[in-house]
């Protein structure tokens, strides 16, 4: 490996950025797992800590996917969702390695990667995902969620934003060359 010098860093920019995205995903995993361990140890299942008139901490387990999709399965969904997340992990790592300098695109992938792995850890370790954030208004309740779910949702929004911006750039380029 070449020695780092001011004009010749030890790792090329693309490689440094790739590892920065991986480090960001690892940070999301650590935050997610730390928060889950805390609430799983401090609350009993179904217990709620009232925080605001529209927000509580609670402890719920979700054997399904988003919005408890397939939660009533007979256990097969645990391995199905784990396999999907592991496949997505492989694809995301490939995409991060291929285009680490596309900031918005990679930020979205980093969030999705960290969240997906955070929930996979739960599925493998517990057979369900630990949820503890509960928003509601009067008799309406949004399904409980966790830090991994927040990361996945933010990543999905950033991915859509990246695509919209890419389409707009392509449209401007096409107009300029016409």
C-alpha positions as protocol buffer text, in pm:
chain_id: "A"
residue {
  index: 1
  type: UNK
  ca { x: 0 y: 0 z: 0 }
}
residue {
  index: 2
  type: UNK
  ca { x: 144 y: 340 z: -90 }
}
residue {
  index: 3
  type: UNK
  ca { x: 242 y: 578 z: 187 }
}
residue {
  index: 4
  type: UNK
  ca { x: 1 y: 869 z: 242 }
}
residue {
  index: 5
  type: UNK
  ca { x: 136 y: 1207 z: 136 }
}
residue {
  index: 6
  type: UNK
  ca { x: -44 y: 1540 z: 86 }
}
residue {
  index: 7
  type: UNK
  ca { x: -82 y: 1477 z: -286 }
}
residue {
  index: 8
  type: UNK
  ca { x: -134 y: 1101 z: -258 }
}
residue {
  index: 9
  type: UNK
  ca { x: -372 y: 993 z: 21 }
}
residue {
  index: 10
  type: UNK
  ca { x: -348 y: 629 z: 133 }
}
residue {
  index: 11
  type: UNK
  ca { x: -700 y: 556 z: 11 }
}
residue {
  index: 12
  type: UNK
  ca { x: -853 y: 709 z: -301 }
}
residue {
  index: 13
  type: UNK
  ca { x: -1148 y: 943 z: -245 }
}
residue {
  index: 14
  type: UNK
  ca { x: -1404 y: 689 z: -368 }
}
residue {
  index: 15
  type: UNK
  ca { x: -1277 y: 426 z: -125 }
}
residue {
  index: 16
  type: UNK
  ca { x: -1276 y: 671 z: 168 }
}
residue {
  index: 17
  type: UNK
  ca { x: -1631 y: 776 z: 89 }
}
residue {
  index: 18
  type: UNK
  ca { x: -1745 y: 415 z: 59 }
}
residue {
  index: 19
  type: UNK
  ca { x: -1609 y: 343 z: 407 }
}
residue {
  index: 20
  type: UNK
  ca { x: -1766 y: 663 z: 539 }
}
residue {
  index: 21
  type: UNK
  ca { x: -2108 y: 542 z: 416 }
}
residue {
  index: 22
  type: UNK
  ca { x: -2050 y: 204 z: 581 }
}
residue {
  index: 23
  type: UNK
  ca { x: -1949 y: 380 z: 905 }
}
residue {
  index: 24
  type: UNK
  ca { x: -2269 y: 586 z: 891 }
}
residue {
  index: 25
  type: UNK
  ca { x: -2476 y: 269 z: 851 }
}
residue {
  index: 26
  type: UNK
  ca { x: -2292 y: 115 z: 1147 }
}
residue {
  index: 27
  type: UNK
  ca { x: -2373 y: 423 z: 1356 }
}
residue {
  index: 28
  type: UNK
  ca { x: -2742 y: 382 z: 1271 }
}
residue {
  index: 29
  type: UNK
  ca { x: -2725 y: 15 z: 1371 }
}
residue {
  index: 30
  type: UNK
  ca { x: -2561 y: 103 z: 1705 }
}
residue {
  index: 31
  type: UNK
  ca { x: -2819 y: 376 z: 1780 }
}
residue {
  index: 32
  type: UNK
  ca { x: -3102 y: 144 z: 1684 }
}
residue {
  index: 33
  type: UNK
  ca { x: -2981 y: -153 z: 1887 }
}
residue {
  index: 34
  type: UNK
  ca { x: -2888 y: 60 z: 2190 }
}
residue {
  index: 35
  type: UNK
  ca { x: -3233 y: 218 z: 2199 }
}
residue {
  index: 36
  type: UNK
  ca { x: -3403 y: -121 z: 2160 }
}
residue {
  index: 37
  type: UNK
  ca { x: -3199 y: -276 z: 2441 }
}
residue {
  index: 38
  type: UNK
  ca { x: -3285 y: 20 z: 2665 }
}
residue {
  index: 39
  type: UNK
  ca { x: -3661 y: 11 z: 2608 }
}
residue {
  index: 40
  type: UNK
  ca { x: -3676 y: -370 z: 2610 }
}
residue {
  index: 41
  type: UNK
  ca { x: -3511 y: -369 z: 2953 }
}
residue {
  index: 42
  type: UNK
  ca { x: -3698 y: -71 z: 3101 }
}
residue {
  index: 43
  type: UNK
  ca { x: -4055 y: -145 z: 2991 }
}
residue {
  index: 44
  type: UNK
  ca { x: -4280 y: -447 z: 3018 }
}
residue {
  index: 45
  type: UNK
  ca { x: -4447 y: -560 z: 2696 }
}
residue {
  index: 46
  type: UNK
  ca { x: -4737 y: -324 z: 2621 }
}
residue {
  index: 47
  type: UNK
  ca { x: -4640 y: -75 z: 2893 }
}
residue {
  index: 48
  type: UNK
  ca { x: -4648 y: 293 z: 2795 }
}
residue {
  index: 49
  type: UNK
  ca { x: -4463 y: 597 z: 2922 }
}
residue {
  index: 50
  type: UNK
  ca { x: -4662 y: 909 z: 2840 }
}
residue {
  index: 51
  type: UNK
  ca { x: -4432 y: 1182 z: 2708 }
}
residue {
  index: 52
  type: UNK
  ca { x: -4655 y: 1426 z: 2518 }
}
residue {
  index: 53
  type: UNK
  ca { x: -5029 y: 1442 z: 2448 }
}
residue {
  index: 54
  type: UNK
  ca { x: -4960 y: 1275 z: 2112 }
}
residue {
  index: 55
  type: UNK
  ca { x: -4647 y: 1064 z: 2184 }
}
residue {
  index: 56
  type: UNK
  ca { x: -4559 y: 775 z: 2415 }
}
residue {
  index: 57
  type: UNK
  ca { x: -4274 y: 534 z: 2459 }
}
residue {
  index: 58
  type: UNK
  ca { x: -4409 y: 183 z: 2458 }
}
residue {
  index: 59
  type: UNK
  ca { x: -4279 y: -170 z: 2413 }
}
residue {
  index: 60
  type: UNK
  ca { x: -4429 y: -373 z: 2132 }
}
residue {
  index: 61
  type: UNK
  ca { x: -4300 y: -664 z: 1925 }
}
residue {
  index: 62
  type: UNK
  ca { x: -4363 y: -690 z: 1553 }
}
residue {
  index: 63
  type: UNK
  ca { x: -4307 y: -1032 z: 1394 }
}
residue {
  index: 64
  type: UNK
  ca { x: -4416 y: -888 z: 1057 }
}
residue {
  index: 65
  type: UNK
  ca { x: -4290 y: -606 z: 839 }
}
residue {
  index: 66
  type: UNK
  ca { x: -4400 y: -243 z: 809 }
}
residue {
  index: 67
  type: UNK
  ca { x: -4744 y: -180 z: 963 }
}
residue {
  index: 68
  type: UNK
  ca { x: -4734 y: -541 z: 1095 }
}
residue {
  index: 69
  type: UNK
  ca { x: -4765 y: -679 z: 742 }
}
residue {
  index: 70
  type: UNK
  ca { x: -4776 y: -1062 z: 769 }
}
residue {
  index: 71
  type: UNK
  ca { x: -4745 y: -1043 z: 1150 }
}
residue {
  index: 72
  type: UNK
  ca { x: -4997 y: -1325 z: 1185 }
}
residue {
  index: 73
  type: UNK
  ca { x: -4781 y: -1569 z: 988 }
}
residue {
  index: 74
  type: UNK
  ca { x: -4667 y: -1891 z: 1147 }
}
residue {
  index: 75
  type: UNK
  ca { x: -4302 y: -1786 z: 1182 }
}
residue {
  index: 76
  type: UNK
  ca { x: -4196 y: -1828 z: 820 }
}
residue {
  index: 77
  type: UNK
  ca { x: -4214 y: -1448 z: 772 }
}
residue {
  index: 78
  type: UNK
  ca { x: -3918 y: -1407 z: 1011 }
}
residue {
  index: 79
  type: UNK
  ca { x: -3688 y: -1583 z: 766 }
}
residue {
  index: 80
  type: UNK
  ca { x: -3858 y: -1436 z: 460 }
}
residue {
  index: 81
  type: UNK
  ca { x: -3802 y: -1076 z: 578 }
}
residue {
  index: 82
  type: UNK
  ca { x: -3451 y: -1164 z: 695 }
}
residue {
  index: 83
  type: UNK
  ca { x: -3367 y: -1301 z: 349 }
}
residue {
  index: 84
  type: UNK
  ca { x: -3509 y: -991 z: 179 }
}
residue {
  index: 85
  type: UNK
  ca { x: -3306 y: -763 z: 408 }
}
residue {
  index: 86
  type: UNK
  ca { x: -2987 y: -961 z: 351 }
}
residue {
  index: 87
  type: UNK
  ca { x: -3041 y: -949 z: -25 }
}
residue {
  index: 88
  type: UNK
  ca { x: -3101 y: -574 z: -4 }
}
residue {
  index: 89
  type: UNK
  ca { x: -2785 y: -542 z: 205 }
}
residue {
  index: 90
  type: UNK
  ca { x: -2578 y: -706 z: -67 }
}
residue {
  index: 91
  type: UNK
  ca { x: -2730 y: -486 z: -336 }
}
residue {
  index: 92
  type: UNK
  ca { x: -2682 y: -169 z: -130 }
}
residue {
  index: 93
  type: UNK
  ca { x: -2317 y: -248 z: -57 }
}
residue {
  index: 94
  type: UNK
  ca { x: -2262 y: -308 z: -429 }
}
residue {
  index: 95
  type: UNK
  ca { x: -2428 y: 26 z: -516 }
}
residue {
  index: 96
  type: UNK
  ca { x: -2232 y: 212 z: -247 }
}
residue {
  index: 97
  type: UNK
  ca { x: -1906 y: 65 z: -378 }
}
residue {
  index: 98
  type: UNK
  ca { x: -2000 y: 150 z: -738 }
}
residue {
  index: 99
  type: UNK
  ca { x: -2096 y: 514 z: -683 }
}
residue {
  index: 100
  type: UNK
  ca { x: -1969 y: 638 z: -345 }
}
residue {
  index: 101
  type: UNK
  ca { x: -1937 y: 1001 z: -456 }
}
residue {
  index: 102
  type: UNK
  ca { x: -2309 y: 1046 z: -532 }
}
residue {
  index: 103
  type: UNK
  ca { x: -2387 y: 1206 z: -199 }
}
residue {
  index: 104
  type: UNK
  ca { x: -2767 y: 1209 z: -185 }
}
residue {
  index: 105
  type: UNK
  ca { x: -2799 y: 863 z: -341 }
}
residue {
  index: 106
  type: UNK
  ca { x: -2545 y: 714 z: -101 }
}
residue {
  index: 107
  type: UNK
  ca { x: -2693 y: 891 z: 201 }
}
residue {
  index: 108
  type: UNK
  ca { x: -3027 y: 729 z: 119 }
}
residue {
  index: 109
  type: UNK
  ca { x: -2863 y: 387 z: 79 }
}
residue {
  index: 110
  type: UNK
  ca { x: -2669 y: 432 z: 405 }
}
residue {
  index: 111
  type: UNK
  ca { x: -2992 y: 500 z: 596 }
}
residue {
  index: 112
  type: UNK
  ca { x: -3173 y: 204 z: 438 }
}
residue {
  index: 113
  type: UNK
  ca { x: -2873 y: -23 z: 501 }
}
residue {
  index: 114
  type: UNK
  ca { x: -2841 y: 73 z: 868 }
}
residue {
  index: 115
  type: UNK
  ca { x: -3214 y: 38 z: 928 }
}
residue {
  index: 116
  type: UNK
  ca { x: -3245 y: -293 z: 745 }
}
residue {
  index: 117
  type: UNK
  ca { x: -2957 y: -448 z: 936 }
}
residue {
  index: 118
  type: UNK
  ca { x: -3087 y: -307 z: 1265 }
}
residue {
  index: 119
  type: UNK
  ca { x: -3419 y: -484 z: 1214 }
}
residue {
  index: 120
  type: UNK
  ca { x: -3251 y: -803 z: 1087 }
}
residue {
  index: 121
  type: UNK
  ca { x: -3053 y: -822 z: 1411 }
}
residue {
  index: 122
  type: UNK
  ca { x: -3385 y: -819 z: 1598 }
}
residue {
  index: 123
  type: UNK
  ca { x: -3542 y: -1085 z: 1375 }
}
residue {
  index: 124
  type: UNK
  ca { x: -3246 y: -1318 z: 1415 }
}
residue {
  index: 125
  type: UNK
  ca { x: -3199 y: -1253 z: 1787 }
}
residue {
  index: 126
  type: UNK
  ca { x: -3562 y: -1231 z: 1904 }
}
residue {
  index: 127
  type: UNK
  ca { x: -3784 y: -1355 z: 1621 }
}
residue {
  index: 128
  type: UNK
  ca { x: -3952 y: -1013 z: 1604 }
}
residue {
  index: 129
  type: UNK
  ca { x: -3865 y: -645 z: 1575 }
}
residue {
  index: 130
  type: UNK
  ca { x: -3872 y: -431 z: 1890 }
}
residue {
  index: 131
  type: UNK
  ca { x: -4079 y: -113 z: 1849 }
}
residue {
  index: 132
  type: UNK
  ca { x: -4106 y: 162 z: 2108 }
}
residue {
  index: 133
  type: UNK
  ca { x: -4210 y: 494 z: 1949 }
}
residue {
  index: 134
  type: UNK
  ca { x: -4585 y: 553 z: 1945 }
}
residue {
  index: 135
  type: UNK
  ca { x: -4758 y: 856 z: 1792 }
}
residue {
  index: 136
  type: UNK
  ca { x: -5134 y: 900 z: 1823 }
}
residue {
  index: 137
  type: UNK
  ca { x: -5411 y: 1155 z: 1824 }
}
residue {
  index: 138
  type: UNK
  ca { x: -5720 y: 1090 z: 2037 }
}
residue {
  index: 139
  type: UNK
  ca { x: -5834 y: 743 z: 1917 }
}
residue {
  index: 140
  type: UNK
  ca { x: -5607 y: 728 z: 1609 }
}
residue {
  index: 141
  type: UNK
  ca { x: -5273 y: 547 z: 1646 }
}
residue {
  index: 142
  type: UNK
  ca { x: -4983 y: 529 z: 1403 }
}
residue {
  index: 143
  type: UNK
  ca { x: -4816 y: 186 z: 1425 }
}
residue {
  index: 144
  type: UNK
  ca { x: -4529 y: 181 z: 1675 }
}
residue {
  index: 145
  type: UNK
  ca { x: -4183 y: 199 z: 1521 }
}
residue {
  index: 146
  type: UNK
  ca { x: -3812 y: 230 z: 1607 }
}
residue {
  index: 147
  type: UNK
  ca { x: -3488 y: 402 z: 1503 }
}
residue {
  index: 148
  type: UNK
  ca { x: -3427 y: 150 z: 1221 }
}
residue {
  index: 149
  type: UNK
  ca { x: -3772 y: 227 z: 1078 }
}
residue {
  index: 150
  type: UNK
  ca { x: -3696 y: 600 z: 1091 }
}
residue {
  index: 151
  type: UNK
  ca { x: -3369 y: 542 z: 904 }
}
residue {
  index: 152
  type: UNK
  ca { x: -3539 y: 327 z: 639 }
}
residue {
  index: 153
  type: UNK
  ca { x: -3816 y: 586 z: 591 }
}
residue {
  index: 154
  type: UNK
  ca { x: -3568 y: 875 z: 566 }
}
residue {
  index: 155
  type: UNK
  ca { x: -3358 y: 670 z: 325 }
}
residue {
  index: 156
  type: UNK
  ca { x: -3660 y: 598 z: 105 }
}
residue {
  index: 157
  type: UNK
  ca { x: -3754 y: 969 z: 98 }
}
residue {
  index: 158
  type: UNK
  ca { x: -3396 y: 1066 z: 10 }
}
residue {
  index: 159
  type: UNK
  ca { x: -3394 y: 802 z: -266 }
}
residue {
  index: 160
  type: UNK
  ca { x: -3711 y: 948 z: -417 }
}
residue {
  index: 161
  type: UNK
  ca { x: -3568 y: 1300 z: -387 }
}
residue {
  index: 162
  type: UNK
  ca { x: -3244 y: 1188 z: -554 }
}
residue {
  index: 163
  type: UNK
  ca { x: -3439 y: 1038 z: -844 }
}
residue {
  index: 164
  type: UNK
  ca { x: -3657 y: 1348 z: -888 }
}
residue {
  index: 165
  type: UNK
  ca { x: -3348 y: 1569 z: -891 }
}
residue {
  index: 166
  type: UNK
  ca { x: -3173 y: 1335 z: -1137 }
}
residue {
  index: 167
  type: UNK
  ca { x: -3472 y: 1347 z: -1372 }
}
residue {
  index: 168
  type: UNK
  ca { x: -3478 y: 1727 z: -1353 }
}
residue {
  index: 169
  type: UNK
  ca { x: -3102 y: 1742 z: -1430 }
}
residue {
  index: 170
  type: UNK
  ca { x: -3147 y: 1507 z: -1726 }
}
residue {
  index: 171
  type: UNK
  ca { x: -3437 y: 1715 z: -1855 }
}
residue {
  index: 172
  type: UNK
  ca { x: -3230 y: 2036 z: -1832 }
}
residue {
  index: 173
  type: UNK
  ca { x: -2937 y: 1869 z: -2010 }
}
residue {
  index: 174
  type: UNK
  ca { x: -3166 y: 1748 z: -2287 }
}
residue {
  index: 175
  type: UNK
  ca { x: -3310 y: 2100 z: -2329 }
}
residue {
  index: 176
  type: UNK
  ca { x: -2965 y: 2256 z: -2333 }
}
residue {
  index: 177
  type: UNK
  ca { x: -2836 y: 2016 z: -2600 }
}
residue {
  index: 178
  type: UNK
  ca { x: -3147 y: 2050 z: -2820 }
}
